[in-house]
């Protein structure tokens, strides 16, 4: 589980900022595990009283949006960054890749599974998760989150990725052509209580 707030994008960045203001990430083994968690929360008196107290003062949020993602075979579980001696100045990217149709979305997932995730790792784009949207907005799309040790590391990682020989070769493969027509980036910082930091 991770909890994040938006942070300012790098200076001169051409990427867009995407709302909501707070992002919560949770992983479940099955839909029944989701239902079990919801039932546990509803039965937790302390949880419900705290929620009632919070909303009695003022609404806790304007709106909530939820997405259900299926993990990629190439990264089947959330990878939590290693912890250090203190809170690292980590920089997180949450990226949404929109595809023209479901067929091309499947091809983009195949591209990630067949080598692009390995290239990410080699170049310093450290994965947290990759997921295909099963339910949510602007489908078909896929989501992924990567982290870096600061803004400078982010810029260096993407520069290394763009120049990576395997990536250059992969881009020329017609199987992967036009699999994505738009990327949306959200730059995140972990909240103080987030297990992912």
KAPE-V357211 format. One record per residue. SS is DSSP state (H for helix, E for strand, C for the rest). Layout:
ss
SS
SS
//
This chain:
ss
C
E
E
E
E
E
C
C
C
C
C
C
C
C
C
C
C
C
C
C
C
E
E
E
E
C
C
C
C
C
H
H
H
H
H
H
H
H
H
H
H
H
H
C
H
H
H
H
H
H
H
H
H
H
H
H
H
C
C
C
C
C
C
C
C
C
C
E
E
E
E
C
H
H
H
C
C
C
C
C
C
C
C
C
C
C
C
C
C
C
E
E
E
E
E
E
E
E
C
C
C
H
H
H
H
H
H
H
H
H
H
H
H
H
H
H
H
H
H
H
H
H
H
C
C
E
E
E
E
E
E
E
E
E
E
C
C
C
C
C
E
E
E
E
E
E
E
E
C
C
H
H
H
H
H
H
H
H
H
H
H
H
H
C
H
H
H
H
H
H
H
C
C
H
H
H
C
C
C
C
C
E
E
E
E
E
E
E
E
E
C
C
C
C
C
C
C
//
